[in-house]
Amino acid sequence: MRNAKAGPRAHLLSSAMVLLALSIRIAGTAFAQTPASATNLGLPPPDIAATASLSAALAELDRSAGTVVAEVGGQSVTWGDIADAIRAMPPIVSAIPFQKLYQNATVQVMQQKALVKLGETTGLDKDPVVRRRMKNAAEQLMVTEVLRRSLAPNITDKALRAVYDGVIAGQPGPDEVRARIIMTESKQQSADLISRLQAGEDFGTLAQKFSADATAGAGGDLGYARLDMLAPEIGAVVFALGVGQISAFPIRSGEYWFIVRVDGRRQPSTPGFEEAKPGLERDIIHAGVPELMRLALKQADVKYHGLTGRKEADTASK
């Protein structure tokens, strides 16, 4: 979430999941950031029950994806845009109340469209390097959709049940740690806050006053999280600390600095089939990626020009 009250949280992805781009690292830090001022901008969320799951809430947005909630420089912001923005955030954001998540995601999309408009006004969209990178980004999106749609038929209840019974049933869930964080924009500020914490000041109080993360209002409380739900830099420290311990030094993640405290540890019981389903679906898609890529390369006209390569004009004339 890009702003003062919503820190970036990146999902730890396997190499296959990077290829799939089913989750997106947002600024390489702890929480995908969105503006804290979202609640002050008159952006009421759709009428979705507070008890609804995140997937159910997103499905509601999808049903009326064309509903326009804002306009920025003549460009519409729709429920579909907001649903896409939330899906691009790491899974741990499901712990945030949907109303707040919706508002923050809406402002994030508005900011994005405003920045795009600014870039177009200055002619940045015509810059060759920018155009190349935009093309690469569009191709990556196509890769994601090809993988998802091509491998979706492999996801059947029978296949999911077989993986669940063979890998998960009867096994305890992965370790989880309950942590608090304080996110700052400078190493020095984090170091100063660590000194105050070591002198006995309350972590939650300092988080409320100084953290730029969305969890500030809750005293920096992230709730319980698995290692794969946290940015690698933060997860490595959190899972190395004992209960009650605070990181001794500021942690750099993306463009921000973090202080973490561990409040608890637990090992959940075996997750039920329905709870495990999303992860199982990702595993099945993951397993099908190598074969699909092999077939795609076989069908394509591939020419490799070595490390020295060829000039694009020379290649096009052949």
Secondary structure as GFF3:
##gff-version 3
##sequence-region A 1 318
A	DSSP	alpha_helix	15	20	.	.	.	ID=ss1
A	DSSP	three_ten_helix	36	40	.	.	.	ID=ss2
A	DSSP	alpha_helix	54	63	.	.	.	ID=ss3
A	DSSP	beta_strand	68	72	.	.	.	ID=ss4
A	DSSP	beta_strand	75	78	.	.	.	ID=ss5
A	DSSP	alpha_helix	79	87	.	.	.	ID=ss6
A	DSSP	three_ten_helix	91	95	.	.	.	ID=ss7
A	DSSP	alpha_helix	98	121	.	.	.	ID=ss8
A	DSSP	three_ten_helix	124	126	.	.	.	ID=ss9
A	DSSP	alpha_helix	128	151	.	.	.	ID=ss10
A	DSSP	three_ten_helix	152	154	.	.	.	ID=ss11
A	DSSP	alpha_helix	157	163	.	.	.	ID=ss12
A	DSSP	pi_helix	164	168	.	.	.	ID=ss13
A	DSSP	beta_strand	176	184	.	.	.	ID=ss14
A	DSSP	alpha_helix	187	198	.	.	.	ID=ss15
A	DSSP	alpha_helix	203	210	.	.	.	ID=ss16
A	DSSP	three_ten_helix	214	218	.	.	.	ID=ss17
A	DSSP	beta_strand	221	225	.	.	.	ID=ss18
A	DSSP	three_ten_helix	227	229	.	.	.	ID=ss19
A	DSSP	alpha_helix	232	238	.	.	.	ID=ss20
A	DSSP	beta_strand	251	253	.	.	.	ID=ss21
A	DSSP	beta_strand	256	266	.	.	.	ID=ss22
A	DSSP	alpha_helix	273	299	.	.	.	ID=ss23
A	DSSP	alpha_helix	312	317	.	.	.	ID=ss24
###
